[in-house]
Amino acid sequence: MNKKGATLSFEMLMWIPRLVFLIIVIMATQGIILAYIATNVNVGSIESHVLMQRLQFSPEGIVNHDSITGRVYTGVVDLEKLNSHNLEASLEAEKSELAARFVLISLQAENELARSYINRETYEDWQPIAIFVGSSDVAGTGRKFPHPETRYMYSVEPSKLETVVITPNG
Amino acid sequence: MRKKRGQYANIELWFLLAAFLLGAVAGIDLLKDAKDRLDGTLFEKNFIARDLAMALEALYASPGDMAYTYDFGPYKFLVEVKDNEVLVKEKAAETSPVSYRVIGNSFSDQNYVSFDNPEGYKIRRPNMRMVSIIDEAKPVKLRLFKEFSDNGTSIVGVEAENAQTCLIGVNCADFGG
């Protein structure tokens, strides 16, 4: 009688791993199917590009602007405008939305003329993740995407503006 | 003795049945979820929220007057432009609309003081909600525009065609929001 009882409980206990494995198989199948259904598109690179266009073409941007004629001198950087305070005030980007670094380098002397950030703390927090994500094909909701871009500009001399915009996943 | 063996077999059969039932329920749920995602408009809403946010950001980049008509095509979505985001939903009562950020967009009517003009580089920004669609047979369109005035101020606005709208913080309470 004891032996039968033991067999019964062993049989019953065996159903626990069976059900666990069944659930794992169901969830894995669901995961595989859902991974192929795209409901989201990452537009971080376009967002970064539009932001750069905005800084280069809009009167709110970093280029010279004649407030009398309203003319915007595209590509001619006003060094007084290229600082973190002004950029943050101009774009009002939330800390969780976007972070960016701008470095203006002289083409001839190759020295740094100006360096500024949008949400510097966020940029420094996100940079290691962005470097890792940018160099590998990792997945996950906490990903941060780097969007480096170089534009040729003119400030006091011919120069290039190297920017890295980091956008969150979503 | 035989009766007891039958009893064990019965218990095992019930477990087997429970496992099949669990598998069937989960399987049907999975197929239903996949079908909902494919048939639903989540992708389209996500796309329009992002597309509209990018269009608004491009509008902000404009150095001069600009107007752009955004056609929703076959989709009858309700759009809200507020704070620093664009929200897209199917029905006015929808509690979890799809949203996307708009950088540098406080959407306030206050003067926007910029480094360029310490007295106030004024940008009046849109802050509107589509309440309902007027004619379901016709497409819904949005007119996005940026207009500069002689004194250097500019207005970024959003107007809807074939949809009733309200201004957030002004008269949306009249429409129940």
Interface residues (C-beta under 8 A of the other chain):
Chain A: K4 T7 L8 E11 M12 W15 R18 L19 L22 I23 I26 T29 Q30 I33 L34 I37 A38 T39 N40 V41 V43 I46 E47 V50 L51 Q53 R54 F57 S58 P59 E60 G61 H65 S67 G70 V72 T74 E80 K81 H85 N86 A89 S90 L91 E92 A93 E94 E97 L98
Chain B: K4 Y8 I11 E12 F15 A18 A19 L22 G23 A26 G27 L30 D33 A34 R37 L38 L42 F43 N46 F47 R50 M54 E57 A58 Y60 A61 S62 P63 G64 N84 R101 I103 G104 N105 S106 V113 S114 F115 D116 N117 Y121 I123 F148 G152
